[in-house]
Amino acid sequence: MKKVRLVTDGACKGNPGPGGWAAILIYGPHRKELVGSEPHTTNNRMELKAAIEGLRALKEPCEVEIVTDSEYLKKGVTEWLPRWKRTGWATASRQSVRNQDLWRELDELSQRHRTRWIWTRGHADDPDNLRADELASRAAAEIASRAKMTAQEKRG
């Protein structure tokens, strides 16, 4: 089974607002950077989307070390998800789990691989985390800029 490192990050300009995500896949000497954005979203959704798209890009089952600076993402997968599934996707306060669509998708994709989730401090010494942050922030800024230009064009 191939051993892959997946470094993820999400960013948002406003929360909610224009958002971007980035996933960096590392396999031996090979690196692949994936980036995407959405015009109106939240930072948590972008964190989830980064992990989803990184796992989706893997063409075969792998042993995946997933590195994130999002405690929401790491705790969600490692602590909260099993309980949510047992309780029919309800929180401890019996509310519907937020971002359930993405949590379900992430859970399904994770089942294909052997995953290990690692939290890293954001904006610290991990060069891959810094790169993922740069890519996600740039994607969010670009979609925010496009939205602003579109709004100005509509005004005339």
Buried (B, 14 or more C-beta within 10 A) or exposed (E): EEEBBBBBBBBBBEEBBBBBBBBBBBBEEEEEBBBBBBEEBBBBBBBBBBBBBBBBEBEEEBEBBBBBBBEBBBEBBEEBBEEBEEEEBBEEEEEEBEBEEBBBBBBEBBEBBEBEBEBBEBEEEBEBBBBBBEBBBBBBBBBBEEBEEEEEEEEE
